[in-house]
Amino acid sequence: MLGVISLASSIGQWLETTPQRRPALFARQKTVQDIYEDIDKMTGKGTQMAQEEVISLESVMAEFKLPNSTLRRMMEHMSKNMDRGLKGGLAMSTISMLPSFVPELPDGTEEGTFIAMDLGGTNLRVMLMKITPGEPLTAEQFNTRIPNWAMHGTGEQLFDFIANCLADFLIEKGIDQAGLPLGFTFSYPCDQTGLRSARLLRWTKGFEATGVVGEDVVQLLEKAIAKNGKIKVEVVALINDTVGTMVAAAHEAGGVCHVGAIIATGTNASYMEDCSKITQGLSTATEPYPYPQMIIDTEWGGFGDRNEAEYILTQYDKLIDSRSEHPGVNVFDKLVAGRCMGELVRMVLEKLTRSGVLFGGRGSEPLFTRDQFPTKYISEILSDEGGSYQNTRQIMGELGIEQYTFSDMLLFREVCIVVSRRSANLGAAAIACLLNRIRKPDMIVGIDGSTYKYHPFFDFWVNEKLRELVDPSIKFRVIQTGDGSGKGAALITAIVSRLKRRKQLEEARTTNQTQNVSVKSESEECFNDDKFENNDEIRLNEIGIEQVVEQPSS
C-alpha cells in the first residue's frame, strides 16, 4: 500500500498549504488517516487491484511534477535565449525579444480621449476611453466574438470585419469624424520597426487568416478603414497585449512596473530594457529612436521550439503539440497557457480510465474525444465549496460519466490540480528568470489573464513558486492588473500623444532660440554698420528691435 500512503501524504500536503480564503481543495478538512481509510473503503483494502491503481496513478502524475532544480535549469536556458534574442531576434533565439518602441511608462500627466482596439484570443473589443490625471479611467466598450470565417479566411476578410466593427461603434457614439488617436492591441508575434509599423511573424491562438504573415499589420488596418470609408481615426500605435499589461500595471502602481505578464489563452511577458543591450530592431527602425530605454516584448511562448525544453515535456505535451495548428511552434505557450490545459487534463483522465484507475474503466464518448474538456472545467471543479462536490458532479454529468465513487471524484480533482499547478510553476519560473535578470530594488510584477484570475489557486501557486525561485536578495511585489490590452492600449496612445507634444514644445523652443540668435546677430551687424543713419529705425523695427539708440545731433 505504498502508493496509497504516497497519495494520502500528497493530499495532506495540499490541505496544509491551501490558503483559508479559498475554497477548500477537498470538501471536508480530512486528516491524512481519514483519506487513507476512504481510499481503502472505495478501492478494497489490501487488494492487489487497489495497490496497482494508486501506484499507476502516481506514475502518471509524476510526469507533471517538476522539482525546483529542473525549473532553475529551465530559467538558465531561458536567460541565455533572452540574451541571444536581444542580439538577433528569432534568427538567434526561440525567445524573440521584440522591440515595442514604447519608451516610457505613464507619469500621471496623460490626458484626453482615446480609442483602444484589442484583437486577442477569440474576441475583438473596441473602447472609447477618457483619461484624466488623478482620476480613474472611464471607458465605454463594444465586445464581439471573432467568427470562424474571419479567423480562418483571408486577411482581407479579417481586417474588413475589424474595420466594420470599429466603424459601427464610433458611429453609434457619434465620434466617427472626430479623428481621435487609436491604439491597436495586436497580441501576436510581430517584427516591429516603429510604433506604427509591425510585420506579423506568425499566427498563434488558433488564427490562420491567410495573406497576413509577413505583412505590415497597421497598413492592413488602415487599408480596411479606408475601404470602409465611414470614419476618421489616426492609428498612432500598434501594441502587444503584454506591453499594455505592463503599462496598465504601472498606472495602478504609481508609474512603476518592472515586469508585465499574461497567463490566459496564451502566455507572454514584457519588461523595460536599456537600449545599449538591444541590437535587433533598432537598426531597421522606420525612424530614429532617441530614448535610452524601451519595453521589450519577450515572446517567451516560443521557448522550446528548437527542442531546448525536451526535459520538461510529458508524453501528453508532445501529443498536443503534434496535433496543434502549428506543431513545434510556441511550445512553452502550450505548456503554460489555458488554451491547452483542459485538453491535457482530458488526456490524462482518458489514460487513467482506459487503464482501469478511474470510473472502473468505464469512460464516455465526450471523455474520450479531443477538446471536449474546456479549461473552465478545471476552475469550476477546484472551486467547489463544502461537501457537495456540486460542480464536480455536474461536470461529470456533462461528460456522460454516470457511475463513479467518492475516490473517483478525489482522483478526478487531483488530476486537475497537478496539471494546472505545473502550469503555474512554469509561469512562475519564467517570471523569476526576468526578475533575477533585472535585479532592481522593490520590483513590481503586474499579471493579467483569465487563467491567472479565474483559476482559484493559480495566483497563490505562482506567488509561492516565485518566493522559492527569485534570488532572496531581491524584493518584489505581484499585483493583479486588469484589462491590460484595453487600458494599456489607451494609456500607450496617451503616452505617445504626450511625447509628441513634448517633442513639439522642444522643437518650438529650439526654433525660438535659433531665431533669437539670428535677431541678435543681425542687430549687432546693424549697430556696427558704418553707414548707420536715421532711417535705420525702420530696419530695426523690421527685425524686431523695438528700442532705437538715439543718434547724436550734428
NUFINU-723968 format. One line per field, with one value per residue (C-alpha): x, y, z. Coordinates in steps of 0.1 Angstrom, whole numbers, always signed. Last residue first. Example, Ala and Ser with C-alpha at 12.3 -4.5 7.8 and 13.67 -1.06 7.14 Angstrom:
<nodes>
c1: +137; +123
c2: -11; -45
c3: +71; +78
</nodes>
This chain:
<nodes>
c1: +252; +230; +239; +215; +192; +196; +164; +142; +118; +142; +121; +139; +116; +117; +155; +153; +128; +150; +178; +163; +184; +217; +241; +266; +295; +274; +284; +250; +232; +255; +248; +211; +215; +234; +209; +180; +196; +203; +167; +155; +176; +163; +128; +133; +148; +118; +94; +113; +112; +75; +67; +87; +68; +35; +46; +57; +23; +5; +26; +19; -18; -17; +2; -25; -53; -36; -29; -65; -76; -49; -40; -76; -70; -39; -31; -2; +30; +56; +93; +124; +156; +182; +164; +171; +137; +130; +113; +94; +83; +69; +45; +35; +26; +8; -13; -22; -33; -54; -90; -84; -102; -75; -43; -61; -81; -51; -32; +0; +18; +52; +66; +103; +114; +151; +163; +177; +166; +180; +167; +133; +132; +140; +115; +88; +97; +98; +64; +49; +64; +51; +16; +14; +26; -1; -27; -18; -14; -46; -69; -55; -62; -98; -105; -86; -109; -140; -130; -125; -160; -172; -184; -212; -229; -200; -215; -190; -218; -227; -190; -192; -223; -208; -176; -195; -217; -190; -215; -191; -185; -174; -164; -140; -115; -141; -151; -116; -107; -140; -130; -102; -127; -129; -143; -112; -105; -130; -125; -142; -170; -176; -177; -155; -159; -126; -139; -145; -108; -77; -89; -62; -87; -99; -64; -55; -86; -82; -46; -59; -87; -64; -41; -71; -82; -47; -42; -58; -50; -14; +16; +28; +12; +29; +62; +59; +51; +58; +68; +34; +14; -24; -19; -20; +18; +19; -9; +9; +42; +25; +8; +41; +54; +77; +101; +133; +126; +129; +157; +139; +142; +107; +113; +108; +84; +60; +87; +75; +98; +80; +107; +98; +124; +151; +175; +152; +161; +147; +153; +125; +114; +136; +159; +190; +168; +153; +180; +209; +193; +217; +225; +188; +183; +154; +119; +99; +74; +58; +39; +13; -16; -53; -45; -13; -1; +30; +42; +75; +92; +63; +63; +41; +21; +12; -21; -6; +24; +0; -16; +18; +29; -4; -2; +32; +17; -11; +13; +7; +4; +5; -8; -37; -55; -92; -118; -148; -172; -149; -150; -122; -102; -106; -96; -65; -56; -59; -37; -12; -10; -5; +25; +26; +49; +21; -12; -21; -41; -60; -49; -58; -59; -41; -10; -2; +33; +58; +33; +51; +49; +49; +31; +52; +82; +101; +81; +87; +54; +44; +6; -14; -25; -35; -44; -41; -63; -60; -93; -102; -135; -155; -170; -175; -212; -211; -231; -209; -178; -190; -203; -170; -148; -169; -166; -128; -124; -145; -127; -94; -104; -119; -87; -65; -83; -104; -96; -101; -127; -147; -145; -163; -144; -166; -178; -172; -181; -168; -173; -145; -135; -100; -98; -89; -56; -49; -79; -80; -112; -115; -136; -131; -133; -130; -125; -127; -112; -78; -67; -77; -80; -89; -83; -98; -86; -100; -75; -50; -17; +0; +3; +38; +28; +56; +82; +100; +74; +92; +79; +112; +109; +128; +124; +126; +134; +168; +193; +172; +142; +158; +195; +211; +182; +172; +206; +205; +169; +179; +206; +180; +156; +183; +191; +154; +149; +177; +162; +128; +146; +163; +130; +114; +89; +58; +38; +54; +48; +11; +12; +34; +13; -19; -4; +6; -29; -45; -19; -24; -62; -62; -39; -64; -53; -84; -109; -109; -137; -131; -93; -95; -117; -93; -63; -84; -93; -57; -43; -68; -98; -110; -141; -148; -113; -94; -113; -125; -100; -96; -80; -50; -42; -8; -20; -47; -24; +2; -25; -34; +2; +5; -26; -13; +21; +3; -19; +11; +30; +0
c2: +1171; +1156; +1122; +1094; +1079; +1041; +1025; +1004; +980; +956; +931; +927; +951; +976; +977; +984; +1013; +1028; +1026; +1058; +1079; +1066; +1037; +1038; +1025; +994; +981; +988; +970; +940; +937; +937; +909; +887; +893; +885; +853; +842; +849; +830; +800; +801; +803; +773; +753; +761; +752; +719; +712; +721; +698; +670; +673; +673; +641; +626; +633; +619; +587; +584; +588; +560; +539; +546; +537; +504; +496; +502; +477; +451; +455; +448; +442; +441; +416; +429; +410; +425; +422; +423; +407; +394; +360; +355; +345; +308; +298; +331; +329; +294; +306; +336; +314; +288; +315; +331; +297; +286; +296; +296; +327; +354; +336; +316; +347; +369; +397; +399; +431; +424; +452; +454; +469; +474; +464; +430; +429; +395; +377; +393; +381; +345; +346; +354; +323; +302; +315; +305; +270; +267; +278; +254; +226; +235; +233; +197; +185; +201; +190; +154; +156; +166; +134; +115; +128; +124; +88; +81; +92; +67; +70; +58; +83; +98; +114; +143; +167; +145; +145; +183; +184; +161; +182; +214; +201; +184; +187; +187; +225; +247; +235; +260; +233; +217; +251; +262; +229; +229; +264; +247; +231; +192; +181; +191; +156; +129; +101; +120; +131; +94; +80; +61; +28; +16; +13; +50; +58; +35; +10; +16; +32; +55; +66; +72; +92; +112; +121; +132; +152; +171; +180; +190; +214; +229; +235; +270; +280; +288; +272; +241; +252; +286; +269; +250; +281; +263; +227; +218; +248; +240; +216; +178; +173; +198; +181; +147; +161; +177; +144; +124; +149; +178; +194; +177; +184; +222; +230; +212; +241; +255; +251; +288; +302; +313; +337; +363; +388; +420; +446; +480; +505; +526; +554; +573; +589; +562; +574; +565; +534; +512; +488; +495; +495; +461; +438; +451; +459; +459; +497; +503; +495; +472; +476; +444; +423; +389; +362; +335; +323; +318; +334; +339; +374; +391; +427; +430; +461; +483; +518; +548; +550; +513; +514; +532; +509; +479; +494; +499; +464; +449; +470; +456; +422; +430; +439; +474; +490; +528; +560; +549; +582; +579; +592; +570; +559; +549; +511; +508; +534; +515; +483; +499; +514; +480; +463; +491; +488; +450; +453; +420; +389; +368; +384; +368; +340; +341; +311; +322; +295; +313; +320; +335; +340; +368; +397; +428; +459; +496; +524; +524; +515; +486; +459; +423; +409; +380; +381; +401; +430; +459; +488; +523; +549; +587; +605; +619; +632; +620; +588; +604; +600; +571; +548; +559; +551; +516; +507; +520; +499; +468; +475; +479; +446; +427; +442; +433; +396; +394; +410; +386; +357; +331; +311; +337; +357; +326; +314; +344; +368; +372; +407; +434; +471; +495; +526; +536; +557; +557; +565; +601; +618; +630; +624; +597; +590; +557; +547; +510; +485; +448; +418; +383; +349; +353; +389; +417; +448; +483; +514; +548; +578; +608; +631; +633; +618; +636; +606; +596; +566; +543; +553; +543; +522; +512; +476; +458; +420; +397; +367; +339; +310; +325; +336; +342; +349; +381; +387; +405; +408; +373; +359; +374; +361; +326; +326; +336; +309; +282; +294; +295; +259; +247; +265; +248; +214; +220; +233; +199; +194; +173; +167; +134; +122; +122; +91; +71; +82; +70; +36; +32; +41; +15; -13; -12; -11; -41; -62; -59; -47; -26; -25; +5; +26; +16; +17; +52; +64; +50; +68; +100; +98; +90; +120; +141; +154; +190; +180; +190; +189; +218; +240; +271; +299; +323; +296; +294; +258; +247; +222; +207; +202; +185; +161; +152; +143; +122; +103; +97; +84; +63; +48; +40; +23; +0
c3: -359; -332; -319; -330; -303; -300; -311; -288; -305; -322; -340; -374; -392; -364; -366; -404; -399; -372; -398; -414; -390; -404; -399; -428; -407; -398; -363; -349; -377; -375; -338; -346; -372; -348; -320; -344; -356; -320; -311; -341; -332; -296; -309; -332; -303; -281; -309; -314; -277; -275; -305; -289; -257; -275; -294; -261; -245; -276; -274; -237; -244; -270; -245; -219; -243; -253; -216; -207; -232; -235; -199; -189; -152; -131; -104; -84; -75; -52; -53; -31; -45; -20; -18; -56; -71; -73; -40; -35; -71; -65; -38; -58; -88; -67; -49; -83; -97; -68; -77; -115; -126; -124; -136; -163; -174; -179; -161; -141; -130; -114; -92; -81; -48; -58; -92; -102; -139; -147; -115; -120; -156; -147; -118; -143; -164; -132; -122; -155; -152; -116; -126; -155; -132; -108; -135; -144; -108; -95; -124; -120; -83; -89; -108; -82; -54; -75; -84; -47; -40; -65; -101; -123; -147; -166; -197; -197; -189; -159; -147; -150; -128; -102; -100; -97; -69; -49; -21; +9; +11; -17; -52; -68; -79; -102; -117; -123; -141; -161; -174; -193; -217; -216; -250; -270; -282; -276; -250; -222; -245; -257; -222; -198; -179; -166; -131; -131; -128; -125; -150; -176; -200; -173; -163; -199; -206; -174; -185; -220; -205; -182; -211; -231; -204; -201; -238; -241; -206; -212; -195; -215; -249; -246; -239; -273; -293; -326; -330; -345; -357; -358; -330; -331; -328; -299; -280; -284; -272; -242; -234; -235; -210; -218; -192; -204; -240; -234; -259; -287; -311; -304; -267; -258; -283; -256; -244; -268; -249; -258; -248; -233; -244; -227; -235; -259; -293; -316; -352; -377; -396; -374; -392; -370; -338; -345; -332; -311; -277; -248; -251; -254; -217; -212; -197; -193; -212; -207; -226; -222; -243; -237; -203; -184; -191; -177; -172; -155; -139; -131; -116; -125; -93; -91; -110; -140; -138; -140; -171; -187; -180; -193; -224; -231; -226; -250; -278; -291; -325; -321; -336; -358; -365; -369; -394; -401; -429; -457; -451; -477; -459; -426; -443; -458; -424; -408; -434; -432; -394; -397; -420; -439; -434; -421; -432; -465; -450; -418; -396; -361; -334; -306; -327; -361; -372; -379; -384; -397; -375; -382; -364; -331; -352; -367; -350; -361; -348; -326; -319; -295; -316; -293; -316; -302; -318; -319; -324; -359; -347; -378; -364; -330; -326; -302; -325; -354; -335; -326; -361; -376; -353; -361; -398; -396; -377; -402; -431; -413; -411; -446; -461; -441; -458; -440; -409; -381; -402; -412; -376; -363; -340; -309; -301; -275; -276; -250; -230; -207; -177; -163; -126; -117; -108; -143; -166; -192; -212; -230; -260; -264; -292; -283; -306; -292; -300; -283; -288; -311; -289; -300; -279; -289; -270; -251; -233; -205; -195; -167; -143; -154; -176; -185; -211; -243; -262; -294; -288; -296; -299; -275; -299; -274; -297; -303; -330; -361; -339; -325; -332; -303; -278; -287; -279; -244; -240; -251; -224; -198; -209; -206; -170; -161; -174; -153; -123; -130; -131; -98; -84; -89; -117; -110; -142; -152; -116; -122; -144; -121; -91; -108; -116; -80; -70; -93; -87; -50; -52; -77; -54; -27; +8; +14; -14; -37; -20; +16; +14; -3; +25; +51; +37; +34; +71; +80; +62; +82; +64; +62; +43; +7; -7; -20; +3; -15; -9; +20; +41; +18; +8; +21; +48; +27; -3; +20; +32; -3; -11; +21; +11; -24; -10; +16; -11; -34; -5; +0
</nodes>
